[in-house]
Amino acid sequence: MKPYRVHGEHSGPPFGLYRDPETAVIFGICSGLANRLGINPWGLRVLALIALVFFTAATVTAYLLSALLLPRRRLLWRGRQSERDFWRAAAREASD
């Protein structure tokens, strides 16, 4: 089984935490944290659910604050330059 994160492949901020909406179930908090730690995101999601049961208010507060404060993971592109330019232009148009 291949590990979730390959050594040397990191597209988030150089230090700290980030959220990963590309592989997110809700906001990408667990996915980004799991990617940063090099663990399986589903294991972290199970731990978050257990924390939600026992520490509901603290877990919800921490999750929502993380969703608001953590930066998004940058997208890595490994395709052709023309495709990259196309998708960047499409993303700009969608945000306008």
Residue, then its C-alpha position, 0 to 999 in steps of 0.5 A: m500500500k502506497p503511503y498517503r504522502v510521498h517524501g519530497e512531494h509537498s504543495g502546501p505552505p513550507f511551514g505550518l498547517y493548511r487545508d486541502p479542499e481537493t480531497a476534502v469531505i467537508f472543508g479539508i481540515c483533516s485531509g490537510l493535517a493528515n497530508r502534513l503528518g504523512i498519515n491516512p486521512w480516514g484515520l484522522r477523520v475517525l479520531a475527529l468523529i470520536a472527539l466530536v462525540f466526547f468534546t462536541a463544542a471544542t471540536v466544532t469550534a476548533y474545526l470551524l476556526s481551522a476552516l476560516l483561518l488555515p490557508r488552502r493547499r496550492l494545486l500542483w500541476r504536472g501537465r502541459q503548460s498550455e493546459r495549465d494556462f487554460w485551467r488558470a484562466a478558467a479558475r479566474e473567470a469562475s472567481d470573477 
